[in-house]
Amino acid sequence: MPLVVSLAINHFGMTVGEALRAATLGGAQALRTPELGGMARGRYADIVAWDADHEGAFAWSYGLRPLRVWRGGEPALA
């Protein structure tokens, strides 16, 4: 996913926010699953905490390392 976000920013001129939104909410919308793709109170989340200084690191760093992973709101192996 970091590569896809990077391509969206570098080749299609999207901002970091636009690229991340497209990768999360946009993907859920494309799959017709509006209950997925966003973080909201009461929802279970699949989240990855990346080894990055800021959200824009996806644009310039390939192969970022996941630090922590949660699946369905529960910790999982990274």
N, CA, C and O atoms as a Tripos MOL2 file, in Angstrom:
@<TRIPOS>MOLECULE
protein
  312   311    78     0     0
PROTEIN
NO_CHARGES

@<TRIPOS>ATOM
      1 N           0.8040   -1.1990    0.0000 N.3       1 MET1
      2 CA          0.0000    0.0000    0.0000 C.3       1 MET1
      3 C           0.8510    1.2690    0.0000 C.2       1 MET1
      4 O           0.4710    2.2470   -0.6430 O.2       1 MET1
      5 N           1.9920    1.2890    0.6980 N.am      2 PRO2
      6 CA          2.8080    2.4930    0.6160 C.3       2 PRO2
      7 C           3.2160    2.8470   -0.8140 C.2       2 PRO2
      8 O           3.2870    4.0270   -1.1570 O.2       2 PRO2
      9 N           3.4820    1.8550   -1.6410 N.am      3 LEU3
     10 CA          3.8450    2.1170   -3.0330 C.3       3 LEU3
     11 C           2.6740    2.7550   -3.7870 C.2       3 LEU3
     12 O           2.8750    3.6900   -4.5620 O.2       3 LEU3
     13 N           1.4760    2.2640   -3.5700 N.am      4 VAL4
     14 CA          0.2950    2.8090   -4.2430 C.3       4 VAL4
     15 C           0.0810    4.2650   -3.8360 C.2       4 VAL4
     16 O          -0.1930    5.1110   -4.6870 O.2       4 VAL4
     17 N           0.2050    4.5590   -2.5490 N.am      5 VAL5
     18 CA          0.0570    5.9290   -2.0680 C.3       5 VAL5
     19 C           1.1410    6.8110   -2.6790 C.2       5 VAL5
     20 O           0.8640    7.9300   -3.1110 O.2       5 VAL5
     21 N           2.3630    6.3130   -2.7160 N.am      6 SER6
     22 CA          3.4660    7.0660   -3.3040 C.3       6 SER6
     23 C           3.2260    7.3670   -4.7750 C.2       6 SER6
     24 O           3.4800    8.4830   -5.2270 O.2       6 SER6
     25 N           2.7440    6.3960   -5.5200 N.am      7 LEU7
     26 CA          2.4510    6.6100   -6.9370 C.3       7 LEU7
     27 C           1.3520    7.6470   -7.1290 C.2       7 LEU7
     28 O           1.4360    8.4830   -8.0280 O.2       7 LEU7
     29 N           0.3360    7.5960   -6.2980 N.am      8 ALA8
     30 CA         -0.7560    8.5640   -6.3950 C.3       8 ALA8
     31 C          -0.2370    9.9810   -6.1780 C.2       8 ALA8
     32 O          -0.6700   10.9100   -6.8600 O.2       8 ALA8
     33 N           0.6760   10.1530   -5.2450 N.am      9 ILE9
     34 CA          1.2210   11.4710   -4.9400 C.3       9 ILE9
     35 C           2.1860   11.9300   -6.0260 C.2       9 ILE9
     36 O           2.0650   13.0390   -6.5450 O.2       9 ILE9
     37 N           3.1350   11.0780   -6.3630 N.am     10 ASN10
     38 CA          4.1980   11.4740   -7.2890 C.3      10 ASN10
     39 C           3.7930   11.4940   -8.7510 C.2      10 ASN10
     40 O           4.3110   12.3090   -9.5140 O.2      10 ASN10
     41 N           2.8900   10.6300   -9.1620 N.am     11 HIS11
     42 CA          2.5420   10.5430  -10.5830 C.3      11 HIS11
     43 C           1.1890   11.1490  -10.9220 C.2      11 HIS11
     44 O           0.9440   11.4950  -12.0770 O.2      11 HIS11
     45 N           0.3140   11.2830   -9.9450 N.am     12 PHE12
     46 CA         -1.0100   11.8320  -10.2200 C.3      12 PHE12
     47 C          -1.2540   13.1580   -9.5220 C.2      12 PHE12
     48 O          -2.3350   13.7360   -9.6380 O.2      12 PHE12
     49 N          -0.2490   13.6440   -8.7930 N.am     13 GLY13
     50 CA         -0.3340   14.9600   -8.1870 C.3      13 GLY13
     51 C          -1.2860   15.0840   -7.0130 C.2      13 GLY13
     52 O          -1.6910   16.1930   -6.6630 O.2      13 GLY13
     53 N          -1.6510   13.9690   -6.3980 N.am     14 MET14
     54 CA         -2.5390   14.0250   -5.2380 C.3      14 MET14
     55 C          -1.7620   14.5030   -4.0260 C.2      14 MET14
     56 O          -0.5530   14.2920   -3.9370 O.2      14 MET14
     57 N          -2.4540   15.1490   -3.0860 N.am     15 THR15
     58 CA         -1.8240   15.4740   -1.8130 C.3      15 THR15
     59 C          -1.7300   14.1950   -0.9940 C.2      15 THR15
     60 O          -2.3480   13.1850   -1.3290 O.2      15 THR15
     61 N          -0.9570   14.2470    0.0730 N.am     16 VAL16
     62 CA         -0.8490   13.0790    0.9520 C.3      16 VAL16
     63 C          -2.2290   12.7190    1.4960 C.2      16 VAL16
     64 O          -2.6120   11.5490    1.4920 O.2      16 VAL16
     65 N          -2.9690   13.7080    1.9570 N.am     17 GLY17
     66 CA         -4.3150   13.4600    2.4900 C.3      17 GLY17
     67 C          -5.2430   12.8480    1.4700 C.2      17 GLY17
     68 O          -5.9880   11.9190    1.7830 O.2      17 GLY17
     69 N          -5.2060   13.3620    0.2390 N.am     18 GLU18
     70 CA         -6.0590   12.8110   -0.8230 C.3      18 GLU18
     71 C          -5.6930   11.3650   -1.1250 C.2      18 GLU18
     72 O          -6.5740   10.5240   -1.3030 O.2      18 GLU18
     73 N          -4.4040   11.0750   -1.1820 N.am     19 ALA19
     74 CA         -3.9610    9.7150   -1.4980 C.3      19 ALA19
     75 C          -4.3400    8.7360   -0.3910 C.2      19 ALA19
     76 O          -4.7950    7.6270   -0.6730 O.2      19 ALA19
     77 N          -4.1560    9.1370    0.8600 N.am     20 LEU20
     78 CA         -4.5210    8.2590    1.9740 C.3      20 LEU20
     79 C          -6.0330    8.0500    2.0320 C.2      20 LEU20
     80 O          -6.4980    6.9410    2.2940 O.2      20 LEU20
     81 N          -6.7950    9.1060    1.7910 N.am     21 ARG21
     82 CA         -8.2600    8.9970    1.7780 C.3      21 ARG21
     83 C          -8.7150    8.0650    0.6480 C.2      21 ARG21
     84 O          -9.6070    7.2380    0.8370 O.2      21 ARG21
     85 N          -8.0930    8.2080   -0.5230 N.am     22 ALA22
     86 CA         -8.4480    7.3450   -1.6530 C.3      22 ALA22
     87 C          -8.1200    5.8850   -1.3540 C.2      22 ALA22
     88 O          -8.8620    4.9850   -1.7480 O.2      22 ALA22
     89 N          -7.0090    5.6520   -0.6560 N.am     23 ALA23
     90 CA         -6.5880    4.2810   -0.3470 C.3      23 ALA23
     91 C          -7.4630    3.6270    0.7100 C.2      23 ALA23
     92 O          -7.5470    2.4000    0.7650 O.2      23 ALA23
     93 N          -8.1120    4.4170    1.5470 N.am     24 THR24
     94 CA         -8.9040    3.8540    2.6380 C.3      24 THR24
     95 C         -10.4000    3.9790    2.3470 C.2      24 THR24
     96 O         -11.0580    2.9930    2.0180 O.2      24 THR24
     97 N         -10.9200    5.1730    2.4680 N.am     25 LEU25
     98 CA        -12.3500    5.3850    2.2230 C.3      25 LEU25
     99 C         -12.7300    5.1110    0.7740 C.2      25 LEU25
    100 O         -13.7960    4.5620    0.4970 O.2      25 LEU25
    101 N         -11.8520    5.4980   -0.1510 N.am     26 GLY26
    102 CA        -12.1270    5.2590   -1.5710 C.3      26 GLY26
    103 C         -12.1890    3.7820   -1.9070 C.2      26 GLY26
    104 O         -13.0400    3.3500   -2.6850 O.2      26 GLY26
    105 N         -11.2840    3.0040   -1.3200 N.am     27 GLY27
    106 CA        -11.3020    1.5560   -1.5480 C.3      27 GLY27
    107 C         -12.5660    0.9150   -1.0150 C.2      27 GLY27
    108 O         -13.1580    0.0550   -1.6650 O.2      27 GLY27
    109 N         -12.9770    1.3380    0.1730 N.am     28 ALA28
    110 CA        -14.2060    0.7950    0.7600 C.3      28 ALA28
    111 C         -15.4180    1.1680   -0.0890 C.2      28 ALA28
    112 O         -16.3180    0.3530   -0.2950 O.2      28 ALA28
    113 N         -15.4330    2.4040   -0.5770 N.am     29 GLN29
    114 CA        -16.5430    2.8450   -1.4180 C.3      29 GLN29
    115 C         -16.5800    2.0590   -2.7260 C.2      29 GLN29
    116 O         -17.6550    1.6770   -3.1880 O.2      29 GLN29
    117 N         -15.4190    1.8170   -3.3230 N.am     30 ALA30
    118 CA        -15.3570    1.0590   -4.5660 C.3      30 ALA30
    119 C         -15.8580   -0.3690   -4.3790 C.2      30 ALA30
    120 O         -16.4260   -0.9570   -5.3000 O.2      30 ALA30
    121 N         -15.6480   -0.9250   -3.1880 N.am     31 LEU31
    122 CA        -16.1080   -2.2810   -2.8820 C.3      31 LEU31
    123 C         -17.5280   -2.3140   -2.3310 C.2      31 LEU31
    124 O         -18.0380   -3.3700   -1.9560 O.2      31 LEU31
    125 N         -18.1590   -1.1420   -2.2900 N.am     32 ARG32
    126 CA        -19.5320   -1.0020   -1.7800 C.3      32 ARG32
    127 C         -19.6490   -1.5050   -0.3340 C.2      32 ARG32
    128 O         -20.6030   -2.1920    0.0300 O.2      32 ARG32
    129 N         -18.6560   -1.1440    0.4680 N.am     33 THR33
    130 CA        -18.6480   -1.4910    1.8930 C.3      33 THR33
    131 C         -18.4240   -0.2150    2.7000 C.2      33 THR33
    132 O         -17.3390   -0.0110    3.2450 O.2      33 THR33
    133 N         -19.4400    0.6470    2.7830 N.am     34 PRO34
    134 CA        -19.2680    1.9400    3.4430 C.3      34 PRO34
    135 C         -18.9590    1.8400    4.9370 C.2      34 PRO34
    136 O         -18.5050    2.8120    5.5420 O.2      34 PRO34
    137 N         -19.2000    0.6830    5.5290 N.am     35 GLU35
    138 CA        -18.8870    0.5050    6.9480 C.3      35 GLU35
    139 C         -17.3860    0.3010    7.1730 C.2      35 GLU35
    140 O         -16.9280    0.2940    8.3150 O.2      35 GLU35
    141 N         -16.6270    0.1380    6.1040 N.am     36 LEU36
    142 CA        -15.1760   -0.0500    6.1880 C.3      36 LEU36
    143 C         -14.4560    1.2070    5.6990 C.2      36 LEU36
    144 O         -15.0690    2.1080    5.1260 O.2      36 LEU36
    145 N         -13.1630    1.2470    5.9350 N.am     37 GLY37
    146 CA        -12.3340    2.2980    5.3650 C.3      37 GLY37
    147 C         -12.1090    3.5110    6.2280 C.2      37 GLY37
    148 O         -11.2520    4.3370    5.9160 O.2      37 GLY37
    149 N         -12.8540    3.6400    7.3020 N.am     38 GLY38
    150 CA        -12.6820    4.8060    8.1620 C.3      38 GLY38
    151 C         -12.6730    4.4110    9.6200 C.2      38 GLY38
    152 O         -13.0960    3.3150    9.9900 O.2      38 GLY38
    153 N         -12.1850    5.3180   10.4370 N.am     39 MET39
    154 CA        -12.1530    5.0700   11.8720 C.3      39 MET39
    155 C         -13.2800    5.8560   12.5240 C.2      39 MET39
    156 O         -13.4030    7.0660   12.3350 O.2      39 MET39
    157 N         -14.0910    5.1580   13.2870 N.am     40 ALA40
    158 CA        -15.1970    5.7970   13.9970 C.3      40 ALA40
    159 C         -15.4710    5.0150   15.2730 C.2      40 ALA40
    160 O         -15.2100    3.8150   15.3570 O.2      40 ALA40
    161 N         -15.9960    5.7110   16.2500 N.am     41 ARG41
    162 CA        -16.3170    5.0890   17.5330 C.3      41 ARG41
    163 C         -17.2620    3.9010   17.3190 C.2      41 ARG41
    164 O         -18.2470    4.0020   16.5870 O.2      41 ARG41
    165 N         -16.9480    2.7780   17.9660 N.am     42 GLY42
    166 CA        -17.7990    1.6020   17.9000 C.3      42 GLY42
    167 C         -17.4950    0.6600   16.7450 C.2      42 GLY42
    168 O         -18.0930   -0.4120   16.6560 O.2      42 GLY42
    169 N         -16.5880    1.0320   15.8670 N.am     43 ARG43
    170 CA        -16.2210    0.1590   14.7480 C.3      43 ARG43
    171 C         -14.9590   -0.6170   15.0870 C.2      43 ARG43
    172 O         -14.1060   -0.1450   15.8370 O.2      43 ARG43
    173 N         -14.8540   -1.8080   14.5260 N.am     44 TYR44
    174 CA        -13.6220   -2.5670   14.6360 C.3      44 TYR44
    175 C         -12.6740   -2.0670   13.5560 C.2      44 TYR44
    176 O         -13.1090   -1.6900   12.4680 O.2      44 TYR44
    177 N         -11.3900   -2.0640   13.8530 N.am     45 ALA45
    178 CA        -10.4490   -1.4800   12.9110 C.3      45 ALA45
    179 C          -9.3110   -2.4360   12.5850 C.2      45 ALA45
    180 O          -8.8130   -3.1600   13.4460 O.2      45 ALA45
    181 N          -8.9180   -2.4170   11.3310 N.am     46 ASP46
    182 CA         -7.6700   -3.0240   10.8890 C.3      46 ASP46
    183 C          -6.7240   -1.8460   10.6650 C.2      46 ASP46
    184 O          -6.9290   -1.0420    9.7560 O.2      46 ASP46
    185 N          -5.7020   -1.7500   11.4880 N.am     47 ILE47
    186 CA         -4.8110   -0.5940   11.4500 C.3      47 ILE47
    187 C          -3.3720   -1.0780   11.4430 C.2      47 ILE47
    188 O          -3.0360   -2.0790   12.0760 O.2      47 ILE47
    189 N          -2.5250   -0.3540   10.7190 N.am     48 VAL48
    190 CA         -1.0880   -0.6100   10.7320 C.3      48 VAL48
    191 C          -0.4010    0.6820   11.1640 C.2      48 VAL48
    192 O          -0.6370    1.7380   10.5770 O.2      48 VAL48
    193 N           0.4430    0.6020   12.1840 N.am     49 ALA49
    194 CA          1.2870    1.7240   12.5880 C.3      49 ALA49
    195 C           2.6330    1.5250   11.8940 C.2      49 ALA49
    196 O           3.3610    0.5750   12.1810 O.2      49 ALA49
    197 N           2.9480    2.4370   10.9780 N.am     50 TRP50
    198 CA          4.1580    2.3120   10.1810 C.3      50 TRP50
    199 C           5.3440    3.0020   10.8460 C.2      50 TRP50
    200 O           5.1650    3.9270   11.6390 O.2      50 TRP50
    201 N           6.5220    2.5630   10.5300 N.am     51 ASP51
    202 CA          7.7590    3.1660   11.0090 C.3      51 ASP51
    203 C           8.0520    4.3900   10.1390 C.2      51 ASP51
    204 O           8.9080    4.3530    9.2550 O.2      51 ASP51
    205 N           7.3200    5.4750   10.4110 N.am     52 ALA52
    206 CA          7.4440    6.6990    9.6180 C.3      52 ALA52
    207 C           7.3410    7.9090   10.5370 C.2      52 ALA52
    208 O           6.6520    7.8720   11.5560 O.2      52 ALA52
    209 N           8.0240    8.9650   10.1690 N.am     53 ASP53
    210 CA          8.0060   10.1850   10.9700 C.3      53 ASP53
    211 C           6.6990   10.9500   10.8340 C.2      53 ASP53
    212 O           6.2880   11.6400   11.7670 O.2      53 ASP53
    213 N           6.0400   10.8400    9.6880 N.am     54 HIS54
    214 CA          4.7970   11.5610    9.4340 C.3      54 HIS54
    215 C           4.0620   10.8830    8.2850 C.2      54 HIS54
    216 O           4.6300   10.0380    7.5930 O.2      54 HIS54
    217 N           2.7830   11.2550    8.0790 N.am     55 GLU55
    218 CA          1.9780   10.5790    7.0550 C.3      55 GLU55
    219 C           2.5340   10.7610    5.6500 C.2      55 GLU55
    220 O           2.2820    9.9250    4.7830 O.2      55 GLU55
    221 N           3.2750   11.8210    5.4060 N.am     56 GLY56
    222 CA          3.8530   12.0440    4.0870 C.3      56 GLY56
    223 C           5.0220   11.1420    3.7620 C.2      56 GLY56
    224 O           5.4930   11.1380    2.6250 O.2      56 GLY56
    225 N           5.5000   10.3820    4.7210 N.am     57 ALA57
    226 CA          6.6360    9.4930    4.4790 C.3      57 ALA57
    227 C           6.3240    8.4620    3.3910 C.2      57 ALA57
    228 O           7.2370    7.9490    2.7440 O.2      57 ALA57
    229 N           5.0400    8.1570    3.1880 N.am     58 PHE58
    230 CA          4.6670    7.2170    2.1250 C.3      58 PHE58
    231 C           5.0710    7.7290    0.7480 C.2      58 PHE58
    232 O           5.3110    6.9420   -0.1670 O.2      58 PHE58
    233 N           5.1420    9.0260    0.6060 N.am     59 ALA59
    234 CA          5.4560    9.6010   -0.7020 C.3      59 ALA59
    235 C           6.9170    9.4410   -1.0780 C.2      59 ALA59
    236 O           7.2550    9.4580   -2.2620 O.2      59 ALA59
    237 N           7.7890    9.2860   -0.0910 N.am     60 TRP60
    238 CA          9.2100    9.3010   -0.3730 C.3      60 TRP60
    239 C           9.9570    8.0660    0.0910 C.2      60 TRP60
    240 O          11.1450    7.9280   -0.1980 O.2      60 TRP60
    241 N           9.3040    7.1730    0.7930 N.am     61 SER61
    242 CA          9.9980    6.0070    1.3480 C.3      61 SER61
    243 C           9.2980    4.7260    0.9170 C.2      61 SER61
    244 O           8.1400    4.4930    1.2630 O.2      61 SER61
    245 N          10.0040    3.9040    0.1660 N.am     62 TYR62
    246 CA          9.4490    2.6140   -0.2130 C.3      62 TYR62
    247 C           9.8730    1.5770    0.8240 C.2      62 TYR62
    248 O          10.9590    1.6740    1.3960 O.2      62 TYR62
    249 N           9.0330    0.6050    1.0600 N.am     63 GLY63
    250 CA          9.3850   -0.4810    1.9560 C.3      63 GLY63
    251 C           9.3690   -0.1130    3.4260 C.2      63 GLY63
    252 O          10.1860   -0.6090    4.2020 O.2      63 GLY63
    253 N           8.4410    0.7570    3.8160 N.am     64 LEU64
    254 CA          8.3370    1.0880    5.2350 C.3      64 LEU64
    255 C           8.0080   -0.1570    6.0440 C.2      64 LEU64
    256 O           7.3190   -1.0550    5.5610 O.2      64 LEU64
    257 N           8.4980   -0.2070    7.2610 N.am     65 ARG65
    258 CA          8.3180   -1.3630    8.1290 C.3      65 ARG65
    259 C           7.1390   -1.1330    9.0710 C.2      65 ARG65
    260 O           7.0820   -0.0990    9.7360 O.2      65 ARG65
    261 N           6.1930   -2.0770    9.1420 N.am     66 PRO66
    262 CA          5.1020   -1.9230   10.1150 C.3      66 PRO66
    263 C           5.6290   -2.1280   11.5360 C.2      66 PRO66
    264 O           6.3850   -3.0640   11.7960 O.2      66 PRO66
    265 N           5.2240   -1.2430   12.4520 N.am     67 LEU67
    266 CA          5.6260   -1.3690   13.8470 C.3      67 LEU67
    267 C           4.6250   -2.1880   14.6460 C.2      67 LEU67
    268 O           5.0060   -3.0370   15.4520 O.2      67 LEU67
    269 N           3.3340   -1.9260   14.4160 N.am     68 ARG68
    270 CA          2.2570   -2.6630   15.1010 C.3      68 ARG68
    271 C           1.1030   -2.8460   14.1340 C.2      68 ARG68
    272 O           0.8980   -2.0450   13.2220 O.2      68 ARG68
    273 N           0.3510   -3.9200   14.3540 N.am     69 VAL69
    274 CA         -0.7960   -4.2310   13.4970 C.3      69 VAL69
    275 C          -1.9680   -4.6240   14.3860 C.2      69 VAL69
    276 O          -1.8090   -5.3760   15.3480 O.2      69 VAL69
    277 N          -3.1550   -4.1010   14.0520 N.am     70 TRP70
    278 CA         -4.3860   -4.4930   14.7220 C.3      70 TRP70
    279 C          -5.3470   -4.9980   13.6560 C.2      70 TRP70
    280 O          -5.4970   -4.3740   12.6060 O.2      70 TRP70
    281 N          -6.0030   -6.1330   13.9240 N.am     71 ARG71
    282 CA         -7.0040   -6.6880   13.0150 C.3      71 ARG71
    283 C          -8.2780   -6.8370   13.8070 C.2      71 ARG71
    284 O          -8.2970   -7.4830   14.8550 O.2      71 ARG71
    285 N          -9.3450   -6.2410   13.3090 N.am     72 GLY72
    286 CA        -10.6060   -6.3090   14.0150 C.3      72 GLY72
    287 C         -10.5310   -5.6850   15.4000 C.2      72 GLY72
    288 O         -11.2640   -6.0790   16.3070 O.2      72 GLY72
    289 N          -9.6480   -4.7150   15.5570 N.am     73 GLY73
    290 CA         -9.4950   -4.0330   16.8410 C.3      73 GLY73
    291 C          -8.6070   -4.7550   17.8260 C.2      73 GLY73
    292 O          -8.3930   -4.2600   18.9330 O.2      73 GLY73
    293 N          -8.0820   -5.9130   17.4580 N.am     74 GLU74
    294 CA         -7.2170   -6.6920   18.3470 C.3      74 GLU74
    295 C          -5.7880   -6.7020   17.8400 C.2      74 GLU74
    296 O          -5.5610   -6.7670   16.6320 O.2      74 GLU74
    297 N          -4.8060   -6.6380   18.7580 N.am     75 PRO75
    298 CA         -3.4000   -6.6920   18.3140 C.3      75 PRO75
    299 C          -3.1070   -7.9720   17.5270 C.2      75 PRO75
    300 O          -3.5830   -9.0530   17.8710 O.2      75 PRO75
    301 N          -2.3230   -7.8260   16.4780 N.am     76 ALA76
    302 CA         -1.9180   -8.9630   15.6480 C.3      76 ALA76
    303 C          -0.3930   -8.8900   15.4770 C.2      76 ALA76
    304 O           0.2320   -7.9020   15.8590 O.2      76 ALA76
    305 N           0.1790   -9.9150   14.9170 N.am     77 LEU77
    306 CA          1.6160   -9.9220   14.6650 C.3      77 LEU77
    307 C           1.9360   -8.9660   13.5360 C.2      77 LEU77
    308 O           1.1810   -8.8650   12.5680 O.2      77 LEU77
    309 N           3.0330   -8.2760   13.6520 N.am     78 ALA78
    310 CA          3.4700   -7.3350   12.6090 C.3      78 ALA78
    311 C           4.2280   -8.0740   11.5210 C.2      78 ALA78
    312 O           4.6780   -7.4580   10.5550 O.2      78 ALA78
@<TRIPOS>BOND
     1     1     2 1
     2     2     3 1
     3     3     4 2
     4     3     5 am
     5     5     6 1
     6     6     7 1
     7     7     8 2
     8     7     9 am
     9     9    10 1
    10    10    11 1
    11    11    12 2
    12    11    13 am
    13    13    14 1
    14    14    15 1
    15    15    16 2
    16    15    17 am
    17    17    18 1
    18    18    19 1
    19    19    20 2
    20    19    21 am
    21    21    22 1
    22    22    23 1
    23    23    24 2
    24    23    25 am
    25    25    26 1
    26    26    27 1
    27    27    28 2
    28    27    29 am
    29    29    30 1
    30    30    31 1
    31    31    32 2
    32    31    33 am
    33    33    34 1
    34    34    35 1
    35    35    36 2
    36    35    37 am
    37    37    38 1
    38    38    39 1
    39    39    40 2
    40    39    41 am
    41    41    42 1
    42    42    43 1
    43    43    44 2
    44    43    45 am
    45    45    46 1
    46    46    47 1
    47    47    48 2
    48    47    49 am
    49    49    50 1
    50    50    51 1
    51    51    52 2
    52    51    53 am
    53    53    54 1
    54    54    55 1
    55    55    56 2
    56    55    57 am
    57    57    58 1
    58    58    59 1
    59    59    60 2
    60    59    61 am
    61    61    62 1
    62    62    63 1
    63    63    64 2
    64    63    65 am
    65    65    66 1
    66    66    67 1
    67    67    68 2
    68    67    69 am
    69    69    70 1
    70    70    71 1
    71    71    72 2
    72    71    73 am
    73    73    74 1
    74    74    75 1
    75    75    76 2
    76    75    77 am
    77    77    78 1
    78    78    79 1
    79    79    80 2
    80    79    81 am
    81    81    82 1
    82    82    83 1
    83    83    84 2
    84    83    85 am
    85    85    86 1
    86    86    87 1
    87    87    88 2
    88    87    89 am
    89    89    90 1
    90    90    91 1
    91    91    92 2
    92    91    93 am
    93    93    94 1
    94    94    95 1
    95    95    96 2
    96    95    97 am
    97    97    98 1
    98    98    99 1
    99    99   100 2
   100    99   101 am
   101   101   102 1
   102   102   103 1
   103   103   104 2
   104   103   105 am
   105   105   106 1
   106   106   107 1
   107   107   108 2
   108   107   109 am
   109   109   110 1
   110   110   111 1
   111   111   112 2
   112   111   113 am
   113   113   114 1
   114   114   115 1
   115   115   116 2
   116   115   117 am
   117   117   118 1
   118   118   119 1
   119   119   120 2
   120   119   121 am
   121   121   122 1
   122   122   123 1
   123   123   124 2
   124   123   125 am
   125   125   126 1
   126   126   127 1
   127   127   128 2
   128   127   129 am
   129   129   130 1
   130   130   131 1
   131   131   132 2
   132   131   133 am
   133   133   134 1
   134   134   135 1
   135   135   136 2
   136   135   137 am
   137   137   138 1
   138   138   139 1
   139   139   140 2
   140   139   141 am
   141   141   142 1
   142   142   143 1
   143   143   144 2
   144   143   145 am
   145   145   146 1
   146   146   147 1
   147   147   148 2
   148   147   149 am
   149   149   150 1
   150   150   151 1
   151   151   152 2
   152   151   153 am
   153   153   154 1
   154   154   155 1
   155   155   156 2
   156   155   157 am
   157   157   158 1
   158   158   159 1
   159   159   160 2
   160   159   161 am
   161   161   162 1
   162   162   163 1
   163   163   164 2
   164   163   165 am
   165   165   166 1
   166   166   167 1
   167   167   168 2
   168   167   169 am
   169   169   170 1
   170   170   171 1
   171   171   172 2
   172   171   173 am
   173   173   174 1
   174   174   175 1
   175   175   176 2
   176   175   177 am
   177   177   178 1
   178   178   179 1
   179   179   180 2
   180   179   181 am
   181   181   182 1
   182   182   183 1
   183   183   184 2
   184   183   185 am
   185   185   186 1
   186   186   187 1
   187   187   188 2
   188   187   189 am
   189   189   190 1
   190   190   191 1
   191   191   192 2
   192   191   193 am
   193   193   194 1
   194   194   195 1
   195   195   196 2
   196   195   197 am
   197   197   198 1
   198   198   199 1
   199   199   200 2
   200   199   201 am
   201   201   202 1
   202   202   203 1
   203   203   204 2
   204   203   205 am
   205   205   206 1
   206   206   207 1
   207   207   208 2
   208   207   209 am
   209   209   210 1
   210   210   211 1
   211   211   212 2
   212   211   213 am
   213   213   214 1
   214   214   215 1
   215   215   216 2
   216   215   217 am
   217   217   218 1
   218   218   219 1
   219   219   220 2
   220   219   221 am
   221   221   222 1
   222   222   223 1
   223   223   224 2
   224   223   225 am
   225   225   226 1
   226   226   227 1
   227   227   228 2
   228   227   229 am
   229   229   230 1
   230   230   231 1
   231   231   232 2
   232   231   233 am
   233   233   234 1
   234   234   235 1
   235   235   236 2
   236   235   237 am
   237   237   238 1
   238   238   239 1
   239   239   240 2
   240   239   241 am
   241   241   242 1
   242   242   243 1
   243   243   244 2
   244   243   245 am
   245   245   246 1
   246   246   247 1
   247   247   248 2
   248   247   249 am
   249   249   250 1
   250   250   251 1
   251   251   252 2
   252   251   253 am
   253   253   254 1
   254   254   255 1
   255   255   256 2
   256   255   257 am
   257   257   258 1
   258   258   259 1
   259   259   260 2
   260   259   261 am
   261   261   262 1
   262   262   263 1
   263   263   264 2
   264   263   265 am
   265   265   266 1
   266   266   267 1
   267   267   268 2
   268   267   269 am
   269   269   270 1
   270   270   271 1
   271   271   272 2
   272   271   273 am
   273   273   274 1
   274   274   275 1
   275   275   276 2
   276   275   277 am
   277   277   278 1
   278   278   279 1
   279   279   280 2
   280   279   281 am
   281   281   282 1
   282   282   283 1
   283   283   284 2
   284   283   285 am
   285   285   286 1
   286   286   287 1
   287   287   288 2
   288   287   289 am
   289   289   290 1
   290   290   291 1
   291   291   292 2
   292   291   293 am
   293   293   294 1
   294   294   295 1
   295   295   296 2
   296   295   297 am
   297   297   298 1
   298   298   299 1
   299   299   300 2
   300   299   301 am
   301   301   302 1
   302   302   303 1
   303   303   304 2
   304   303   305 am
   305   305   306 1
   306   306   307 1
   307   307   308 2
   308   307   309 am
   309   309   310 1
   310   310   311 1
   311   311   312 2
@<TRIPOS>SUBSTRUCTURE
     1 MET1         2 RESIDUE 1 A MET
     2 PRO2         6 RESIDUE 1 A PRO
     3 LEU3        10 RESIDUE 1 A LEU
     4 VAL4        14 RESIDUE 1 A VAL
     5 VAL5        18 RESIDUE 1 A VAL
     6 SER6        22 RESIDUE 1 A SER
     7 LEU7        26 RESIDUE 1 A LEU
     8 ALA8        30 RESIDUE 1 A ALA
     9 ILE9        34 RESIDUE 1 A ILE
    10 ASN10       38 RESIDUE 1 A ASN
    11 HIS11       42 RESIDUE 1 A HIS
    12 PHE12       46 RESIDUE 1 A PHE
    13 GLY13       50 RESIDUE 1 A GLY
    14 MET14       54 RESIDUE 1 A MET
    15 THR15       58 RESIDUE 1 A THR
    16 VAL16       62 RESIDUE 1 A VAL
    17 GLY17       66 RESIDUE 1 A GLY
    18 GLU18       70 RESIDUE 1 A GLU
    19 ALA19       74 RESIDUE 1 A ALA
    20 LEU20       78 RESIDUE 1 A LEU
    21 ARG21       82 RESIDUE 1 A ARG
    22 ALA22       86 RESIDUE 1 A ALA
    23 ALA23       90 RESIDUE 1 A ALA
    24 THR24       94 RESIDUE 1 A THR
    25 LEU25       98 RESIDUE 1 A LEU
    26 GLY26      102 RESIDUE 1 A GLY
    27 GLY27      106 RESIDUE 1 A GLY
    28 ALA28      110 RESIDUE 1 A ALA
    29 GLN29      114 RESIDUE 1 A GLN
    30 ALA30      118 RESIDUE 1 A ALA
    31 LEU31      122 RESIDUE 1 A LEU
    32 ARG32      126 RESIDUE 1 A ARG
    33 THR33      130 RESIDUE 1 A THR
    34 PRO34      134 RESIDUE 1 A PRO
    35 GLU35      138 RESIDUE 1 A GLU
    36 LEU36      142 RESIDUE 1 A LEU
    37 GLY37      146 RESIDUE 1 A GLY
    38 GLY38      150 RESIDUE 1 A GLY
    39 MET39      154 RESIDUE 1 A MET
    40 ALA40      158 RESIDUE 1 A ALA
    41 ARG41      162 RESIDUE 1 A ARG
    42 GLY42      166 RESIDUE 1 A GLY
    43 ARG43      170 RESIDUE 1 A ARG
    44 TYR44      174 RESIDUE 1 A TYR
    45 ALA45      178 RESIDUE 1 A ALA
    46 ASP46      182 RESIDUE 1 A ASP
    47 ILE47      186 RESIDUE 1 A ILE
    48 VAL48      190 RESIDUE 1 A VAL
    49 ALA49      194 RESIDUE 1 A ALA
    50 TRP50      198 RESIDUE 1 A TRP
    51 ASP51      202 RESIDUE 1 A ASP
    52 ALA52      206 RESIDUE 1 A ALA
    53 ASP53      210 RESIDUE 1 A ASP
    54 HIS54      214 RESIDUE 1 A HIS
    55 GLU55      218 RESIDUE 1 A GLU
    56 GLY56      222 RESIDUE 1 A GLY
    57 ALA57      226 RESIDUE 1 A ALA
    58 PHE58      230 RESIDUE 1 A PHE
    59 ALA59      234 RESIDUE 1 A ALA
    60 TRP60      238 RESIDUE 1 A TRP
    61 SER61      242 RESIDUE 1 A SER
    62 TYR62      246 RESIDUE 1 A TYR
    63 GLY63      250 RESIDUE 1 A GLY
    64 LEU64      254 RESIDUE 1 A LEU
    65 ARG65      258 RESIDUE 1 A ARG
    66 PRO66      262 RESIDUE 1 A PRO
    67 LEU67      266 RESIDUE 1 A LEU
    68 ARG68      270 RESIDUE 1 A ARG
    69 VAL69      274 RESIDUE 1 A VAL
    70 TRP70      278 RESIDUE 1 A TRP
    71 ARG71      282 RESIDUE 1 A ARG
    72 GLY72      286 RESIDUE 1 A GLY
    73 GLY73      290 RESIDUE 1 A GLY
    74 GLU74      294 RESIDUE 1 A GLU
    75 PRO75      298 RESIDUE 1 A PRO
    76 ALA76      302 RESIDUE 1 A ALA
    77 LEU77      306 RESIDUE 1 A LEU
    78 ALA78      310 RESIDUE 1 A ALA
